[in-house]
Amino acid sequence: MLETYQNILENLKEQTHFRDIKDFAAKDEKYIYYNGKKLINLSSNNYLGFADNKEITEEFLRHCDVYSFGSASARLLTGTLPVYNELEFLLCDMFKKNGALLFNSGYHANVGINSSLAERGDVIFSDKLNHASIIDGMRLSEGKFFRYPHNNMDALEKLLIRERKNFKNAVIVSESVFSMDGDVADIEKLVELKEKYNCILVLDEAHAFGVFGKKALGVTETLDITDKVDLIVGTFGKAIGSVGAFAVGNEILIDYLTNKARSFIFSTSLPPINIAFTKWIIENKLPTTFEKRQKMLSIGKQAGSDSHIVPVIIGGNKEAVDSCEILFQNGYFTLPIRPPTVPEGTSRLRLSLTTEITEKELNNAISLVK
Ligand SMILES: Cc1ncc(COP(=O)(O)O)c(C=O)c1O
């Protein structure tokens, strides 16, 4: 039987789809140390440099009481402590919502939310480029789902006109900053459509929370429509430099998720020390980052993106792999993004900025492969 799997792996190798885990020696806020080289990391989600930062880690450990490294249980059993509730209160306060729920990761959040919000007889409308965790959640749902062409609001409305009447509850789900393309959803139009067709709007701000907006809440803050989105999802593993995720929204939806989202119910909660670190970063470090974040976004804009994620479309798989090698030889680290993560023929380099990377460094990297 192993032969079948072996053949599948050989096939992946032939199509340059094979993935392996790289052996990094070390990393910090800007560089990655790999194969004896010090490389500028253009593949990081550590947008503000809070992860892999020795001084920040030491400062946190100096100022915080002792929290343990294991929670030993799901939160509905005995895996919760005041610090979890304090972080949820903090998020409610920041977003001006009356409910918040922590998840172990963005993957857990999206799987739990999308699998539970639509039950039999319900429907989900999802952007075609939404993250795998949203797709997996919809696949686990007993409801039906439709995927509309990326950011195409006319196509979504046509779908709503045709299908909304056939279902009881309806959910529209989209990322705000798309993880692979770096473009931003038309959130105002999504709000208009969700109101017109009586749907719940779920917005995944994984790459925008901690980056967009004066208070770093995400794109909804910059548009001043945080109150119009039913559920906002954010992750702590990217800009916050920690681990975990959250959903904020109306307390009815949050109570519903607490009772129905299986990825929340049946998984041991994150260690208290990680929850405390997340809360400490949000309270103590995030508030002073506005100017740096604006600068990072303006560098992304100059490179033609809506955000700090700059896609460089190469086309073929092999060409994308070769482009990474060119960058590697010139002191940059990035990985090729290939199907099924992105559509066939659009293999690319996904260059992600951090507040440490300069305009000159980015432009130089792009000119090497374009
Ligand atoms: C849009 C989006 N949502 C969710 C996730 C998953 O988040 P996590 O890494 O916390 O599981 C990712 C991860 O890359 C993402 O890009």
The ligand as a Gaussian input file, in Angstrom:
#p B3LYP/6-31G(d) Opt

LIG

0 1
 C       -6.348000      34.428000       5.528000
 C       -5.846000      33.449000       6.520000
 N       -6.695000      32.979000       7.446000
 C       -6.289000      32.088000       8.362000
 C       -5.003000      31.611000       8.391000
 C       -4.584000      30.603000       9.409000
 O       -4.032000      31.224000      10.505000
 P       -3.104000      30.421000      11.519000
 O       -1.742000      30.383000      10.908000
 O       -3.187000      31.189000      12.786000
 O       -3.671000      29.053000      11.625000
 C       -4.078000      32.082000       7.463000
 C       -2.685000      31.592000       7.510000
 O       -1.853000      31.804000       6.707000
 C       -4.519000      33.010000       6.485000
 O       -3.672000      33.462000       5.553000

